[in-house]
Amino acid sequence: MRRAIFPGSFDPITNGHLDIIARGSKLFDEIVIAVLNNPEKNPMFTVEERIDMLNKVLPAIETGNCVLTVEDFQGLLVEYAIKREIYAILRGIRAVSDYEYELQMALMNRRLEPRVETVFLMSGEAFSYISSRLVKQVFGLGGTIDGFVPSLVEAKMREKLGHTERMKYG
């Protein structure tokens, strides 16, 4: 069985994340979506909220026979992977700047645990500029995030920030 971990903060989950999961499901039999629980960060959503949103939006994507599981983790990713007996890390790359960072992480992970490989997928063109950080910035400034996140996630963001209606430029 080919298994991979797709780690991230997913704060919030974007359509770019879902694209990588859908495309990764063609390569793996199981993908564990591992939500980083980092108490030192100041996320918009709690780990439990992010896991709940993932579990609600994942059934809408086409994954064939690939099993998707959502879990949280803390600490070193490679230690978590070995504990779960998973030897592939799935990562998305949007731009050259992502590649430089991801290459450093992959090389460090390989140094820490040579049994774990990192598999990179290039972002789909439609999602190459979308990041959770940018989505939060645009939303916080009143911009529309249509097409960047699932509608459920946008609704949860509106609830969280007290926006009662969809924001538009105009």
VMD Tcl script that draws the C-alpha trace (Angstrom):
set ca {
  {0.00 0.00 0.00}
  {1.42 3.39 -1.01}
  {0.83 5.91 1.77}
  {1.73 9.58 2.10}
  {1.38 12.41 4.58}
  {0.23 15.81 3.33}
  {1.20 18.18 6.17}
  {0.20 21.77 6.68}
  {-1.45 24.31 8.90}
  {-4.54 24.46 6.63}
  {-5.50 27.77 8.24}
  {-7.66 28.01 6.23}
  {-7.80 25.16 3.75}
  {-7.67 26.47 0.19}
  {-8.73 25.09 -3.15}
  {-5.01 24.77 -3.86}
  {-4.69 22.31 -0.96}
  {-7.65 20.34 -2.29}
  {-6.10 20.27 -5.76}
  {-2.87 18.74 -4.39}
  {-4.88 16.16 -2.42}
  {-6.96 15.22 -5.48}
  {-3.89 14.91 -7.71}
  {-1.91 13.10 -5.02}
  {-4.72 10.57 -4.71}
  {-3.75 9.31 -8.18}
  {-0.29 8.42 -6.82}
  {-1.12 7.03 -3.39}
  {-3.58 4.54 -1.89}
  {-3.88 6.55 1.31}
  {-3.12 10.17 2.18}
  {-3.04 11.31 5.77}
  {-3.79 15.03 5.86}
  {-1.74 16.06 8.89}
  {-2.84 19.33 10.48}
  {0.03 21.00 12.29}
  {-0.76 21.77 15.91}
  {1.68 24.54 16.75}
  {0.61 26.31 19.94}
  {3.18 29.08 19.33}
  {1.36 30.32 16.21}
  {-1.76 32.45 16.32}
  {-4.09 30.65 13.88}
  {-7.49 31.89 12.76}
  {-9.01 28.46 13.44}
  {-8.36 25.93 16.18}
  {-6.94 22.55 15.19}
  {-10.35 21.01 15.87}
  {-12.07 23.55 13.59}
  {-9.55 22.92 10.79}
  {-9.98 19.14 11.09}
  {-13.77 19.53 11.06}
  {-13.68 21.71 7.93}
  {-11.34 19.28 6.17}
  {-13.60 16.35 6.99}
  {-16.57 18.28 5.56}
  {-14.93 19.43 2.30}
  {-12.89 16.34 1.41}
  {-15.86 14.20 0.25}
  {-16.47 16.71 -2.55}
  {-13.15 16.00 -4.27}
  {-12.55 13.08 -6.62}
  {-10.01 10.69 -5.11}
  {-10.78 7.36 -6.79}
  {-9.92 4.56 -4.37}
  {-7.51 6.63 -2.29}
  {-8.39 6.73 1.40}
  {-8.14 10.17 3.01}
  {-7.61 10.54 6.74}
  {-7.34 13.77 8.71}
  {-5.23 13.91 11.87}
  {-3.32 16.49 13.86}
  {0.33 16.29 14.83}
  {2.97 18.18 16.79}
  {6.72 18.08 16.62}
  {8.94 16.77 13.85}
  {7.06 15.59 10.78}
  {9.47 12.74 10.04}
  {9.04 11.36 13.57}
  {5.28 11.45 13.10}
  {5.64 9.75 9.70}
  {7.79 6.93 11.06}
  {5.42 6.44 14.00}
  {2.57 6.06 11.46}
  {4.73 3.84 9.20}
  {4.39 6.29 6.31}
  {7.45 6.86 4.14}
  {6.33 9.63 1.75}
  {5.61 13.30 2.38}
  {3.43 15.00 -0.23}
  {4.11 18.70 -0.78}
  {2.80 21.28 -3.22}
  {5.00 23.88 -4.87}
  {3.52 27.11 -6.25}
  {6.61 29.11 -7.21}
  {10.40 29.16 -7.17}
  {10.30 30.70 -3.69}
  {8.31 27.67 -2.46}
  {10.83 25.35 -4.09}
  {13.76 26.86 -2.21}
  {12.01 26.50 1.14}
  {10.61 23.04 0.37}
  {14.00 21.80 -0.85}
  {15.57 22.85 2.46}
  {12.82 21.06 4.38}
  {13.08 17.92 2.24}
  {16.85 17.76 2.65}
  {16.60 18.27 6.41}
  {13.89 15.62 6.65}
  {16.05 13.22 4.62}
  {19.00 13.91 6.92}
  {16.84 13.29 10.01}
  {15.13 10.20 8.57}
  {16.53 8.75 5.30}
  {13.62 6.29 4.95}
  {11.15 9.13 4.32}
  {10.98 10.61 0.80}
  {9.40 13.91 -0.20}
  {7.20 13.99 -3.32}
  {6.60 17.40 -4.88}
  {3.59 18.29 -7.01}
  {3.46 21.56 -8.88}
  {0.36 23.62 -8.16}
  {-2.31 23.70 -10.79}
  {-2.08 26.95 -12.72}
  {-5.36 28.22 -11.29}
  {-4.00 27.87 -7.74}
  {-0.36 28.89 -8.18}
  {-0.76 32.23 -6.38}
  {-3.12 31.15 -3.58}
  {-1.84 30.74 -0.04}
  {-3.67 30.58 3.28}
  {-1.82 33.68 4.44}
  {-2.82 35.67 1.34}
  {-6.45 34.47 1.55}
  {-6.64 35.72 5.16}
  {-5.12 39.06 4.20}
  {-7.50 39.62 1.27}
  {-10.50 38.54 3.33}
  {-9.48 40.68 6.31}
  {-9.27 43.73 4.05}
  {-12.76 43.11 2.65}
  {-11.82 41.45 -0.64}
  {-13.62 38.54 -2.22}
  {-12.15 35.08 -1.83}
  {-14.53 33.35 -4.25}
  {-12.74 30.46 -5.90}
  {-9.87 30.50 -3.41}
  {-11.51 28.44 -0.66}
  {-14.53 26.13 -0.47}
  {-17.76 27.97 0.33}
  {-17.98 26.26 3.73}
  {-14.55 27.66 4.65}
  {-15.54 31.15 3.51}
  {-18.68 30.94 5.66}
  {-16.59 29.88 8.68}
  {-14.21 32.78 8.06}
  {-17.17 35.19 7.97}
  {-18.43 33.73 11.27}
  {-14.99 33.99 12.84}
  {-14.37 37.59 11.80}
  {-17.94 38.76 12.23}
  {-18.56 39.46 8.55}
  {-22.23 38.84 7.94}
  {-22.17 39.01 4.17}
  {-19.76 38.18 1.37}
  {-17.34 41.02 0.81}
  {-16.77 42.46 -2.69}
  {-14.60 45.18 -4.11}
  {-16.52 47.84 -5.66}
}
mol new
graphics top color blue
foreach p $ca { graphics top sphere $p radius 0.5 }
foreach p [lrange $ca 0 end-1] q [lrange $ca 1 end] { graphics top cylinder $p $q radius 0.2 }
display resetview
